[in-house]
Amino acid sequence: MAALGPASPPAGALLVRASLPADDAARDRFVRAHPRGSSFHLAGWRRAVERVFGHAPLDLVALRADEIVGVLPLMRCERPLFGMHLVSMPYAVYGGPLATEPEVERALVERAAEIARRERAGRMELRCAEDLGLELQPSALYAAFVHPLPEHKADVMARMPKRARAEVRKASEKHGLTLSEGSWYVPDLERLFLASKQALGSPGLPRAWFEALIEEFGADVLVHAVHKGQLVVAATLSFVFRDTLLFYYIGTTPEANREYSATNYLSTRLQELGVERGLKWFDLGRSRVDSGPYQFKQHQGFEPRLLPYRYLLVKSRTLPSFNPSNPRTERLRKIWAGLPPWIARSLSGQMMRYLP
């Protein structure tokens, strides 16, 4: 008698397995159609992270009758001396499972939890945009700022708080700020982003990361620069996903906001750009609750929405809590802020590999 092969799952049964490169096209179609889908769930984000930072992909897909009914993007992030974590998704504000029904979401998370335990990860981190009712530890560290775009471009300014509106007018009329678009501003973005982060005692991101995002997402990545005369005082990289414009990375000169309200101006102009493109939503990104950026976004007229991130602690004992006033990291931040820019630039790429 011939040996029997592995049993096939019953018709209609749910199969959860590792996602393969051959799944990428079908997976992306599923993500783009899902109401909670985001740029960070697309295969291109995984490829960019793997190529630039070297984190290993552990993505999962759920199938019924060979049709994708769920996706969980997931990566293994190594941290010397601090152990390994599983993150969905690194360098992203959103992640977590997408599925056609809660049962499939739970199956994906259960499989990811099995991997985290087997690999003895520090923790598994799911950066969910909405509360999925998962039985994992919650965090109240970050909030998102998303609001609908008006139908008419003039209404972007009209609905802003009076003080913020006055600052935008001053930036344009008194200081003469102008906005330009083009991928050739990536070197300015890298330089200004590094300077902004270093002033806060944090590493920047390498140019290779911004270039990888442009390579993967093409026309859905927008790079802008704010000029005062010939000087670039701010630069940003944004994403377009379906009907949403996500204002994501920004770098500024020290005087850009202190003297010219450049971020205020830039946020407003990008909203107007979104209206011109027929988009429906503007996402101002996440901020740590009660931080300076959190308060700035509220002053812009945005309402915070707590991000329901979820964690499985395996070897780690506590949830992550990034606090700039933490005395244990204050000395390190001061040392980093005082480095010559060329040294900070050369070290930032390697440092950011361990800060996903």
N, C-alpha and C positions, 0 to 999 in steps of 0.2 A: 504494500500500500504506500502511495506517495506521502511524504511528510506534509503535514498541514502548515500553511503559512500563518502569519499573524492575523488574528481575527479583525475584520473590518468593523467599524462602529455601526450600530444599527442605523437604518435610514432615518434622517431627521435628528440624530443624536448630535450633541455639541462636542466638538473637538477643539481643544486649546493646545496650541503648539508654538514653537519658536517661529518668528517671522523670518522669511528668507528674502534675499534680494529679489528673487523672482516674484515675490508678492507685492513689491513696491508700487507698481502701477495700480493694481486693484485696491491696495490699502489706501493709497492717496485718493482714489475715487470715493471710497467709503468716508474718509475723513472730510473731504470737501462737501459731502452731502449731509454730514451729521450736524445737528444744530449746535453742538458744543465743540465742533472741530476748530482747530487753530493752526497757524503756521508751524507751531512747535510739535504738532502731532504728525506732520508730514515727514516722509522718508528723507527729504532733503535736509531737515534739521539734524537728523541722526547722522547722515553722511558728513555734514560739515563738522559736527562735534568730534566724530571719529577721526576725521582727517587732520584737524588742527590740534586737538587736545589729546587724542589717543585713547579716549574712553571706549570700552568695549560694549557693543550693542547686545541687548538681551530682549529685544522687542518680542511681544506675544501677539498672536492673532487667534481669534475664535471663528470657527467655521461650522456651518451646517450645510450638508450636501455640497461641499466644495465652494460654498459662497461665504465671503467674509461677513460676519455679523458683529464683530467686535475687534478693537485694537487697543493695545496698551504699549505705548512707547516706553522703553526702559533702558537705562545704561548703567554699567558698572563703573563707578568712579573711585579710583584708588587715591588714598591720602596717606603718604608715608608718616609713620609714627601715630596716626590717628585712625588707621583701619580703612576699610572699604565700605562704601554706601551704594545702594541702588537708588537711582533718582529718575523720576519721570516729570520733567525732563531737565537735564543740565542746561544752565545759562538761559533758562526760559522762565516765564512767569506762570505759564499754564502747562498742564500735563494731565496724567491720570487716565483712566479707561474711558473709551467711547464704545458704546454698544447699542444694539437695537432694543434691549430690555435689561432691567436690573439683574436678572438671573445671570446674564452673560457678563456683566460688569463684575459681579461677585466672583464668578469662575476665573476671570482674568486676574483679579487681585489675589485670589487664593493661590493660583499657580505662581504668581510673583512672590508671594509670601513664602511658599515652599522653597523657591530659589534662594531667597534672602536667608532663610534658616540653614539651608544646606551649605551655602557659601559662607556662613557665619559673618554676615554683613554687620556693620555697626547699626544701620537702620535702613529701612525702605521709606522713601519719601515720595508721596504722590501730590503734585501741585495742581490739585483740582480747582476748577473755576466755579463749580457749583457743589453743594452738599449732596452727595450720592447716598447718604445713609450708611456708609461703610463703618464697620465695627473696628475702627482704628483710632489711635489717639489724635485729637484735633489740635490745631495751633491757631492762635489769634494774633500772629505776628505781623501779617501784611493785609493791606486793603487794595482793591482795584478801583480805578476811576474811569468809568465808561458812561457816556451819555449820547443820546441821539443827536444827529446833525439836523439842523433846520432845513427847510426846503429851499430857502433863498440865502445866498451868500451874505447879504446885508444883515440878516438876522443873527449871524454868529456874534457880531459885536453888540447888537441890540440887546441880547439876552444876558450878556456878561454883567457882573457886578460893576457898579459905577467906577470904583477905584481902579479895577483891573482894566476897564475900558479906557480910562484916562491914561494909564501907563502905556497902552498899546499906541494910542494916538501920539503920545510924546515920543515914543521910540521911532515912529515913522516920520512925524512932522518936524520935531525938534532935532532929533539925532540922525535922521536920514537913513535909517536901517532899510536894507533891501534883502530880498530872498532870491536865491538862485538854486537850480536843481542840476545835478549831474554826478555820475559816479567818480568823476575826476576829483571830487572833494574828499575822497576817502583818506588821503594823507593828512588833510586838515582835521578830519574827524578823529583819526588815530592820535594825532598830536594834542588836540584840545581835550579829548576824552581822557588821555593819560594825565594831562596837567590837572584837570578837574578832580580826578580820582586821587592823584597823589596829594593834592592839597587836603584831602580828607583822610590821608594815611592809608589809602588802598591802592592796589595795583590796577593798571589799565588793561586793555585788550590788544592783542597783536593785530597788525594790519592784515595778516593772513586770515583772521577770523572774519573781518568785514568783507574781504574779497571772496571768501568761501560762500558767504551768505548770498552775495550778488551772483556768484556762479550758479548756486543751487536754485535761487528763486527768481532770477532775472528781473523782468519788468515789475514784479511784485515787491521789489525792494526800492525804496526812494531815498536818495541821499541829497540833503539840502545844506546850504551854507547861508548864514546871515552876514552880510557885509556892512561895514561902516566905511564908506569910501572904498578904498582898495583892500582894506583889512578885513579878514575873516574873523569875526568875534564869536561865532557859534557855528557848530555843525551837528547834524543829526542824521540818523538812519531810522527809517520807518518801514513798516510792512503793510501791504494791502492783502487782506484775506477776505474773499467774497465781498461783503458790503461794509467792511470795517477798515479804517485806517488806524494802525497801532503806532503811536509815537514812542519809540523804544530807546535808542541810544542818543545821548547828547553830550557834547563837550563844549566848554565856553572858556573865554579868557577871563582873568580875574575881574576886569572892569565891566564885562558884558552885562551882568545883571545889576551890579552895584550902581552903574552909571546909565545904562542904556535899556534896561528891562528886556534883554534879548530873548529870554526864555518865554516871557509873557507874549512878546511879539511873535515868536516862532510858533507857539502853540496856537495862537489865533490864526495865523496865516495857513497853517496846515489844516485847520478845520475848514477854512474857506476853500482850500484846495480839494478837500474831501467833498464838499458840496458841489464844486465844479465838476468833479468826476462822477457825480451821481451816487456817492456812497451814503450809507444810512447811519453809521455809528462812528464815534471817535473814541479811541481807547488811549488814555493818558498814562497807561502803565500802572505798575504797583508801587506802593511806598510802605515803609515800615510805619505802623500805626503811631500817630502823634509825633512823627519826625518833622523836620523842616519842610522836605518835599511834600509830605502829607498835608501840611497846613497850606503850603503854596497852592496845591491843587484845589483845596477847598475854596481858597480866595479867588480862584479862577471860575468858581461857580459849579464845580464838580462835586457830586455826592459820593462819599466812600462806600464801598461794599466789601465787607470782610471776606477774605479769601479762605475757603475751608480746606486748607491743606491737611493731609492725613499722613500719619506716621506709624510704622511698625518698628518698635525698638527690639533689636535682637541682642547685640552686644552693648550698644550704647545705653546709658542709664537715664539720660535726659534729652528733651527735645532741643533742637538748635535754637539759640536765642542771640541774634546778632545785635549787639547794643554798642553804639560808638562810645558810650560813657563807661564801658566795662574797664575797670582799673587794671585787669590782667592783660589787656591788649593795648593800653594807652601808650606804654613805652615803645612798643613795636610800631604803632602808628606814627609816633613822633619821629622815630628813626627813619621810617619810610618817607615821610613828608620832607625830611631834610636831605634826602639823597640827590645828587646831581641828576637832572632829567635823563641823561643818556644811560646812566646806570639803571634807573627805574624802568626805562623802556626795555633794556636788554633783559631784565629779570621778570618783567610783568607777564610775559607769555607763560613761562614756567610756573610762576606763582598762581596764575589764574587756572592752570590745570587742576590745582588742588582746591579751588574755590568755585565749584560748579553750581 
